[in-house]
């Protein structure tokens, strides 16, 4: 497994690329991305992890800010290049960017979603998943088990 974080170059490879979309809110969201990286440690994949090691919460979130713009553009590129997108909604967060990402890729065939009870917009997420046939899992562990199976079978989106 190769883990790539912003703003590292995303490699051109035949290995499946998994983007870790979902709750990141600093101080609120669990570090669920660490669980995913550990689960895939022995797999021949590329994990595209947007949780930046050197994120500065003081950055002005404006397109004119090169650090912020670099983060957002890296994430958009990584989403496009991914074969699968794991989308985890932590019930302790609002996750507006994750909802945006879900809207961008709901029809794309590469989303796998976990939205536990208690997430403030769970009803919206459930309806979108039903309407666009997005696979939804009751917890992150069952999503990861399913994705490992797809990878081992050589199935990508």
N, CA, C and O of each residue as an XYZ file, in Angstrom:
628
protein
N       0.836     -1.170      0.000
C       0.000      0.000      0.000
C       0.885      1.239      0.000
O       1.903      1.313      0.689
N       0.460      2.195     -0.791
C       1.131      3.479     -0.853
C       0.114      4.539     -0.439
O      -0.967      4.628     -1.022
N       0.461      5.346      0.575
C      -0.429      6.420      1.021
C       0.100      7.751      0.495
O       1.270      8.082      0.685
N      -0.765      8.504     -0.162
C      -0.415      9.809     -0.721
C      -1.297     10.862     -0.038
O      -2.510     10.692      0.086
N      -0.662     11.944      0.396
C      -1.379     13.039      1.053
C      -1.097     14.340      0.304
O      -0.134     14.434     -0.458
N      -1.955     15.347      0.533
C      -1.714     16.641     -0.109
C      -0.368     17.209      0.319
O       0.007     17.082      1.485
N       0.307     17.782     -0.525
C       0.103     18.001     -1.945
C       1.087     17.141     -2.746
O       1.638     17.577     -3.757
N       1.293     15.910     -2.268
C       2.173     14.974     -2.968
C       1.584     14.660     -4.346
O       0.368     14.658     -4.538
N       2.469     14.397     -5.283
C       2.053     14.020     -6.634
C       1.362     12.657     -6.589
O       1.825     11.732     -5.920
N       0.269     12.553     -7.297
C      -0.474     11.293     -7.378
C       0.155     10.454     -8.482
O       0.209     10.883     -9.634
N       0.630      9.260     -8.138
C       1.361      8.461     -9.125
C       0.462      7.878    -10.211
O      -0.713      7.590     -9.983
N       1.035      7.714    -11.374
C       0.373      6.989    -12.459
C       0.723      5.519    -12.249
O       1.887      5.128    -12.344
N      -0.286      4.719    -11.966
C      -0.071      3.306    -11.680
C      -1.342      2.527    -12.014
O      -2.432      3.095    -12.080
N      -1.190      1.239    -12.220
C      -2.341      0.376    -12.468
C      -3.000     -0.071    -11.164
O      -4.093     -0.638    -11.187
N      -2.339      0.180    -10.018
C      -2.915     -0.213     -8.730
C      -4.187      0.588     -8.469
O      -4.256      1.768     -8.813
N      -5.197     -0.045     -7.862
C      -6.423      0.692     -7.538
C      -6.123      1.879     -6.628
O      -5.288      1.800     -5.726
N      -6.822      2.973     -6.888
C      -6.684      4.190     -6.079
C      -7.963      4.385     -5.274
O      -9.064      4.398     -5.825
N      -7.798      4.536     -3.961
C      -8.918      4.699     -3.048
C      -8.824      6.091     -2.426
O      -7.832      6.405     -1.768
N      -9.842      6.929     -2.626
C      -9.867      8.257     -2.021
C     -10.663      8.195     -0.726
O     -11.749      7.616     -0.683
N     -10.115      8.800      0.336
C     -10.753      8.794      1.647
C     -11.530     10.094      1.865
O     -11.042     11.015      2.519
N     -12.729     10.159      1.317
C     -13.598     11.318      1.520
C     -14.314     11.140      2.849
O     -14.432     10.028      3.363
N     -14.777     12.220      3.381
C     -15.557     12.118      4.615
C     -15.067     13.061      5.680
O     -14.185     13.890      5.456
N     -15.652     12.914      6.832
C     -15.451     13.833      7.947
C     -13.989     13.970      8.338
O     -13.287     12.984      8.568
N     -13.549     15.228      8.407
C     -12.185     15.540      8.836
C     -12.177     16.613      9.921
O     -11.147     16.810     10.565
N     -13.275     17.303     10.140
C     -13.274     18.446     11.055
C     -12.332     18.245     12.226
O     -12.522     17.359     13.059
N     -11.312     19.091     12.269
C     -10.294     18.996     13.308
C     -10.929     19.202     14.683
O     -11.651     20.174     14.909
N     -10.649     18.274     15.590
C     -11.164     18.368     16.942
C     -12.514     17.702     17.139
O     -12.904     17.437     18.276
N     -13.240     17.422     16.056
C     -14.554     16.785     16.158
C     -14.548     15.369     15.602
O     -15.030     14.438     16.248
N     -14.005     15.213     14.414
C     -14.060     13.917     13.725
C     -12.983     12.974     14.243
O     -11.855     13.376     14.530
N     -13.368     11.707     14.352
C     -12.359     10.701     14.682
C     -11.368     10.593     13.526
O     -11.681     10.969     12.396
N     -10.191     10.087     13.809
C      -9.179      9.883     12.762
C      -9.431      8.526     12.086
O      -8.600      7.620     12.153
N     -10.574      8.413     11.447
C     -10.985      7.161     10.821
C     -10.064      6.778      9.670
O      -9.965      5.601      9.324
N      -9.393      7.753      9.077
C      -8.486      7.469      7.962
C      -7.355      6.543      8.412
O      -6.883      5.725      7.623
N      -6.915      6.659      9.662
C      -5.865      5.779     10.185
C      -6.320      4.320     10.184
O      -5.528      3.419      9.908
N      -7.603      4.090     10.495
C      -8.152      2.725     10.473
C      -8.113      2.151      9.062
O      -7.806      0.974      8.870
N      -8.425      2.985      8.082
C      -8.433      2.530      6.690
C      -7.021      2.180      6.244
O      -6.797      1.127      5.647
N      -6.078      3.054      6.531
C      -4.680      2.812      6.141
C      -4.185      1.514      6.758
O      -3.524      0.723      6.085
N      -4.491      1.287      8.015
C      -4.072      0.047      8.693
C      -4.715     -1.183      8.034
O      -4.055     -2.204      7.841
N      -5.992     -1.080      7.694
C      -6.716     -2.199      7.081
C      -6.115     -2.584      5.720
O      -6.082     -3.762      5.363
N      -5.646     -1.593      4.974
C      -5.139     -1.838      3.629
C      -3.617     -1.962      3.565
O      -3.049     -1.973      2.473
N      -2.962     -2.055      4.692
C      -1.495     -2.051      4.739
C      -0.866     -3.115      3.838
O       0.206     -2.888      3.277
N      -1.510     -4.260      3.692
C      -0.931     -5.363      2.913
C      -1.481     -5.454      1.484
O      -1.131     -6.370      0.739
N      -2.329     -4.515      1.111
C      -2.936     -4.552     -0.223
C      -2.095     -3.764     -1.227
O      -1.382     -2.830     -0.860
N      -2.191     -4.148     -2.480
C      -1.477     -3.476     -3.572
C      -2.373     -2.352     -4.103
O      -2.973     -2.473     -5.171
N      -2.451     -1.253     -3.334
C      -3.318     -0.131     -3.696
C      -2.614      1.194     -3.391
O      -1.556      1.231     -2.764
N      -3.236      2.272     -3.854
C      -2.806      3.630     -3.517
C      -3.951      4.272     -2.742
O      -5.073      4.361     -3.242
N      -3.670      4.716     -1.526
C      -4.661      5.409     -0.703
C      -4.411      6.908     -0.838
O      -3.316      7.396     -0.556
N      -5.429      7.621     -1.270
C      -5.363      9.075     -1.426
C      -6.059      9.689     -0.214
O      -7.286      9.737     -0.140
N      -5.250     10.154      0.728
C      -5.738     10.600      2.031
C      -5.635     12.129      2.143
O      -4.531     12.665      2.226
N      -6.780     12.836      2.146
C      -6.733     14.292      2.202
C      -6.397     14.866      3.576
O      -6.211     16.077      3.701
N      -6.314     14.026      4.610
C      -5.996     14.540      5.954
C      -4.528     14.931      5.996
O      -3.646     14.095      6.192
N      -4.297     16.181      5.813
C      -2.960     16.759      5.674
C      -2.239     16.823      7.024
O      -2.817     17.258      8.020
N      -0.990     16.394      7.050
C      -0.206     16.415      8.286
C       0.049     17.830      8.780
O       0.086     18.066      9.988
N       0.226     18.772      7.864
C       0.609     20.121      8.254
C      -0.500     21.147      7.979
O      -0.212     22.284      7.607
N      -1.752     20.752      8.159
C      -2.862     21.664      7.949
C      -2.804     22.780      8.982
O      -2.521     22.534     10.155
N      -3.071     23.995      8.548
C      -3.077     25.158      9.428
C      -4.497     25.723      9.437
O      -4.948     26.295      8.444
N      -5.197     25.563     10.556
C      -6.583     26.024     10.658
C      -6.695     27.534     10.500
O      -7.792     28.054     10.292
N      -5.577     28.242     10.596
C      -5.584     29.682     10.421
C      -5.562     30.135      8.969
O      -5.719     31.323      8.685
N      -5.369     29.194      8.048
C      -5.369     29.562      6.636
C      -6.715     30.164      6.255
O      -7.770     29.635      6.605
N      -6.661     31.263      5.540
C      -7.879     31.857      5.023
C      -8.393     30.967      3.890
O      -7.665     30.674      2.942
N      -9.634     30.549      3.996
C     -10.206     29.636      3.010
C     -10.799     30.437      1.855
O     -12.012     30.577      1.697
N      -9.866     30.951      1.060
C     -10.207     31.737     -0.121
C      -9.366     31.233     -1.283
O      -8.248     30.755     -1.092
N      -9.910     31.342     -2.483
C      -9.199     30.827     -3.647
C      -7.867     31.528     -3.876
O      -6.979     30.968     -4.519
N      -7.715     32.738     -3.362
C      -6.466     33.474     -3.538
C      -5.346     32.955     -2.634
O      -4.178     33.271     -2.861
N      -5.683     32.172     -1.626
C      -4.683     31.602     -0.721
C      -4.074     30.365     -1.388
O      -4.775     29.372     -1.582
N      -2.779     30.404     -1.744
C      -2.184     29.282     -2.480
C      -2.167     27.968     -1.699
O      -2.278     26.901     -2.303
N      -2.030     28.017     -0.376
C      -2.042     26.780      0.419
C      -3.418     26.133      0.399
O      -3.545     24.928      0.184
N      -4.443     26.942      0.626
C      -5.815     26.436      0.600
C      -6.187     25.950     -0.795
O      -6.745     24.864     -0.948
N      -5.883     26.742     -1.800
C      -6.199     26.366     -3.182
C      -5.498     25.057     -3.560
O      -6.094     24.196     -4.207
N      -4.230     24.912     -3.155
C      -3.502     23.673     -3.441
C      -4.167     22.461     -2.820
O      -4.227     21.402     -3.444
N      -4.667     22.600     -1.600
C      -5.372     21.502     -0.929
C      -6.628     21.115     -1.699
O      -6.849     19.941     -1.996
N      -7.445     22.109     -2.017
C      -8.718     21.838     -2.698
C      -8.479     21.250     -4.090
O      -9.157     20.299     -4.480
N      -7.539     21.794     -4.831
C      -7.265     21.268     -6.172
C      -6.698     19.854     -6.101
O      -7.016     19.017     -6.946
N      -5.855     19.577     -5.091
C      -5.331     18.214     -4.931
C      -6.484     17.249     -4.678
O      -6.539     16.175     -5.276
N      -7.410     17.631     -3.788
C      -8.545     16.762     -3.476
C      -9.412     16.507     -4.705
O      -9.818     15.371     -4.950
N      -9.698     17.546     -5.474
C     -10.525     17.374     -6.670
C      -9.856     16.456     -7.688
O     -10.511     15.610     -8.297
N      -8.561     16.626     -7.867
C      -7.808     15.760     -8.790
C      -7.802     14.315     -8.287
O      -7.994     13.379     -9.063
N      -7.581     14.144     -6.983
C      -7.553     12.803     -6.392
C      -8.913     12.117     -6.530
O      -8.975     10.921     -6.817
N      -9.983     12.849     -6.330
C     -11.324     12.284     -6.516
C     -11.510     11.800     -7.955
O     -12.039     10.713     -8.186
N     -11.077     12.604     -8.908
C     -11.211     12.232    -10.326
C     -10.411     10.973    -10.653
O     -10.886     10.109    -11.390
N      -9.203     10.868    -10.109
C      -8.306      9.756    -10.436
C      -8.620      8.475     -9.677
O      -8.119      7.408    -10.030
N      -9.442      8.568     -8.643
C      -9.698      7.394     -7.805
C     -10.577      6.372     -8.528
O     -11.381      6.706     -9.398
N     -10.387      5.120     -8.131
C     -11.245      4.037     -8.609
C     -12.432      3.836     -7.676
O     -13.526      3.475     -8.109
N     -12.198      4.075     -6.391
C     -13.241      3.981     -5.365
C     -13.116      5.179     -4.448
O     -12.017      5.670     -4.191
N     -14.259      5.649     -3.955
C     -14.283      6.739     -2.983
C     -15.007      6.228     -1.746
O     -16.199      5.924     -1.786
N     -14.264      6.138     -0.645
C     -14.879      5.838      0.644
C     -15.394      7.162      1.194
O     -14.652      8.142      1.266
N     -16.655      7.187      1.576
C     -17.245      8.401      2.134
C     -17.846      8.063      3.492
O     -18.856      7.366      3.586
N     -17.200      8.576      4.550
C     -17.629      8.300      5.922
C     -18.118      9.586      6.571
O     -17.384     10.572      6.649
N     -19.368      9.568      7.037
C     -19.953     10.715      7.727
C     -19.934     10.457      9.230
O     -20.697      9.632      9.730
N     -19.071     11.157      9.942
C     -18.981     11.042     11.399
C     -20.177     11.781     12.013
O     -20.393     12.953     11.707
N     -20.959     11.113     12.876
C     -22.135     11.760     13.463
C     -21.827     12.997     14.316
O     -22.727     13.785     14.606
N     -20.583     13.168     14.714
C     -20.212     14.317     15.537
C     -19.835     15.541     14.706
O     -19.368     16.541     15.251
N     -20.036     15.467     13.387
C     -19.620     16.551     12.494
C     -20.766     16.991     11.589
O     -21.808     16.340     11.518
N     -20.553     18.102     10.905
C     -21.479     18.585      9.876
C     -21.013     18.153      8.484
O     -21.837     17.797      7.642
N     -19.721     18.179      8.238
C     -19.099     17.675      7.004
C     -19.686     18.247      5.710
O     -20.087     17.486      4.829
N     -19.741     19.577      5.587
C     -20.328     20.155      4.368
C     -19.554     19.808      3.104
O     -20.165     19.618      2.052
N     -18.231     19.719      3.175
C     -17.457     19.386      1.975
C     -17.702     17.929      1.586
O     -17.732     17.603      0.399
N     -17.875     17.057      2.568
C     -18.188     15.653      2.273
C     -19.539     15.538      1.572
O     -19.698     14.734      0.654
N     -20.504     16.334      2.002
C     -21.805     16.341      1.318
C     -21.657     16.842     -0.116
O     -22.303     16.328     -1.029
N     -20.805     17.846     -0.310
C     -20.520     18.342     -1.665
C     -19.898     17.235     -2.513
O     -20.298     17.032     -3.660
N     -18.928     16.522     -1.957
C     -18.270     15.433     -2.687
C     -19.261     14.328     -3.025
O     -19.197     13.738     -4.104
N     -20.172     14.052     -2.107
C     -21.194     13.045     -2.383
C     -22.043     13.478     -3.574
O     -22.350     12.664     -4.445
N     -22.422     14.746     -3.614
C     -23.207     15.249     -4.736
C     -22.462     15.167     -6.054
O     -23.053     14.856     -7.089
N     -21.169     15.444     -6.021
C     -20.369     15.384     -7.239
C     -20.268     13.963     -7.793
O     -20.216     13.776     -9.008
N     -20.240     12.959     -6.909
C     -19.947     11.592     -7.355
C     -21.081     10.593     -7.134
O     -20.871      9.394     -7.319
N     -22.268     11.040     -6.749
C     -23.379     10.122     -6.488
C     -23.730      9.272     -7.713
O     -24.164      8.130     -7.566
N     -23.549      9.808     -8.898
C     -23.881      9.074    -10.124
C     -22.663      8.408    -10.756
O     -22.779      7.791    -11.815
N     -21.507      8.523    -10.127
C     -20.266      8.070    -10.750
C     -19.940      6.599    -10.617
O     -19.061      6.107    -11.325
N     -20.615      5.875     -9.733
C     -20.381      4.441     -9.605
C     -19.170      4.057     -8.789
O     -18.815      2.879     -8.745
N     -18.519      5.016     -8.137
C     -17.350      4.638     -7.350
C     -17.459      4.987     -5.868
O     -16.500      4.816     -5.116
N     -18.623      5.475     -5.448
C     -18.839      5.805     -4.038
C     -19.231      4.588     -3.221
O     -20.001      3.743     -3.678
N     -18.699      4.504     -2.009
C     -19.096      3.544     -0.987
C     -19.287      4.369      0.278
O     -18.350      5.031      0.725
N     -20.488      4.345      0.868
C     -20.825      5.282      1.942
C     -21.158      4.577      3.250
O     -21.812      3.535      3.278
N     -20.683      5.187      4.328
C     -21.120      4.842      5.679
C     -21.638      6.126      6.316
O     -20.914      7.114      6.440
N     -22.912      6.090      6.720
C     -23.539      7.251      7.359
C     -24.294      6.744      8.583
O     -25.468      6.386      8.487
N     -23.619      6.711      9.742
C     -24.248      6.163     10.953
C     -25.446      6.997     11.433
O     -25.594      8.168     11.083
N     -26.287      6.356     12.240
C     -27.375      7.069     12.910
C     -26.768      8.237     13.676
O     -25.688      8.119     14.254
N     -27.462      9.347     13.674
C     -26.998     10.517     14.406
C     -26.375     11.579     13.517
O     -26.235     12.729     13.934
N     -25.991     11.204     12.273
C     -25.477     12.238     11.374
C     -26.642     13.153     11.007
O     -27.718     12.677     10.644
N     -26.431     14.453     11.099
C     -27.507     15.434     11.009
C     -28.269     15.424      9.690
O     -29.415     15.871      9.652
N     -27.677     14.935      8.616
C     -28.350     14.868      7.319
C     -28.468     13.429      6.814
O     -28.463     13.181      5.609
N     -28.575     12.488      7.753
C     -28.648     11.072      7.375
C     -29.808     10.798      6.418
O     -29.652     10.023      5.474
N     -30.950     11.411      6.643
C     -32.095     11.202      5.754
C     -31.785     11.585      4.323
O     -32.143     10.862      3.394
N     -31.124     12.714      4.137
C     -30.736     13.141      2.791
C     -29.761     12.137      2.172
O     -29.910     11.751      1.013
N     -28.770     11.723      2.949
C     -27.777     10.763      2.455
C     -28.470      9.464      2.058
O     -28.191      8.915      0.992
N     -29.373      8.967      2.910
C     -30.078      7.713      2.623
C     -30.884      7.801      1.326
O     -30.879      6.864      0.527
N     -31.565      8.907      1.119
C     -32.394      9.062     -0.085
C     -31.525      9.120     -1.334
O     -31.841      8.479     -2.337
N     -30.446      9.873     -1.286
C     -29.539      9.949     -2.443
C     -28.964      8.560     -2.741
O     -28.886      8.161     -3.902
N     -28.565      7.829     -1.706
C     -28.024      6.477     -1.916
C     -29.068      5.558     -2.556
O     -28.751      4.796     -3.469
N     -30.299      5.632     -2.080
C     -31.371      4.816     -2.666
C     -31.610      5.197     -4.124
O     -31.680      4.329     -4.993
N     -31.735      6.492     -4.388
C     -32.081      6.964     -5.727
C     -31.006      6.627     -6.755
O     -31.319      6.227     -7.876
N     -29.738      6.789     -6.375
C     -28.644      6.576     -7.319
C     -27.920      5.250     -7.116
O     -26.849      5.023     -7.679
N     -28.509      4.388     -6.313
C     -27.976      3.035     -6.058
C     -26.517      3.074     -5.590
O     -25.676      2.313     -6.068
N     -26.243      3.960     -4.663
C     -24.906      4.054     -4.059
C     -24.849      3.052     -2.915
O     -25.685      3.115     -2.014
N     -23.887      2.127     -2.923
C     -23.784      1.169     -1.823
C     -23.557      1.886     -0.494
O     -22.675      2.736     -0.367
N     -24.377      1.521      0.490
C     -24.277      2.124      1.811
C     -24.096      1.004      2.837
O     -24.722     -0.051      2.741
N     -23.233      1.252      3.810
C     -22.870      0.256      4.817
C     -23.170      0.798      6.205
O     -23.054      1.998      6.451
N     -23.557     -0.097      7.112
C     -23.955      0.332      8.456
C     -22.785      0.841      9.284
O     -22.971      1.634     10.207
N     -21.572      0.386      8.954
C     -20.391      0.859      9.688
C     -19.172      0.788      8.778
O     -19.192      0.150      7.725
N     -18.125      1.454      9.210
C     -16.914      1.536      8.397
C     -16.264      0.168      8.205
O     -15.731     -0.116      7.132
N     -16.300     -0.679      9.229
C     -15.686     -2.007      9.103
C     -16.327     -2.836      8.003
O     -15.622     -3.509      7.251
N     -17.658     -2.800      7.893
C     -18.314     -3.584      6.833
C     -18.011     -2.996      5.454
O     -17.882     -3.745      4.487
N     -17.896     -1.681      5.346
C     -17.500     -1.060      4.083
C     -16.107     -1.517      3.686
O     -15.877     -1.888      2.535
N     -15.172     -1.493      4.640
C     -13.788     -1.881      4.342
C     -13.694     -3.348      3.958
O     -12.932     -3.700      3.058
N     -14.441     -4.198      4.613
C     -14.451     -5.625      4.270
C     -14.923     -5.810      2.828
O     -14.336     -6.586      2.073
N     -15.972     -5.104      2.453
C     -16.484     -5.170      1.090
C     -15.444     -4.676      0.078
O     -15.247     -5.290     -0.970
N     -14.792     -3.576      0.399
C     -13.804     -3.006     -0.521
C     -12.585     -3.909     -0.670
O     -12.051     -4.040     -1.772
N     -12.137     -4.530      0.410
C     -11.033     -5.487      0.322
C     -11.415     -6.616     -0.628
O     -10.597     -7.052     -1.439
N     -12.639     -7.082     -0.531
C     -13.118     -8.151     -1.415
C     -13.094     -7.702     -2.879
O     -12.664     -8.456     -3.752
N     -13.550     -6.486     -3.146
C     -13.520     -5.966     -4.522
C     -12.090     -5.876     -5.050
O     -11.818     -6.244     -6.192
N     -11.198     -5.393     -4.225
C      -9.799     -5.238     -4.635
C      -9.180     -6.591     -4.940
O      -8.510     -6.759     -5.960
N      -9.401     -7.543     -4.069
C      -8.818     -8.886     -4.255
C      -9.401     -9.606     -5.473
O      -8.744    -10.458     -6.071
N     -10.619     -9.264     -5.830
C     -11.249     -9.826     -7.025
C     -10.812     -9.071     -8.291
O     -11.151     -9.462     -9.408
N     -10.066     -8.001     -8.097
C      -9.622     -7.191     -9.232
C     -10.695     -6.321     -9.816
O     -10.604     -5.897    -10.968
N     -11.733     -6.046     -9.014
C     -12.854     -5.234     -9.507
C     -12.652     -3.785     -9.076
O     -12.541     -3.480     -7.889
N     -12.608     -2.917    -10.054
C     -12.580     -1.486     -9.789
C     -13.796     -0.879    -10.474
O     -14.448     -1.525    -11.295
N     -14.088      0.356    -10.131
C     -15.296      1.008    -10.667
C     -15.289      1.060    -12.173
O     -16.230      1.575    -12.777
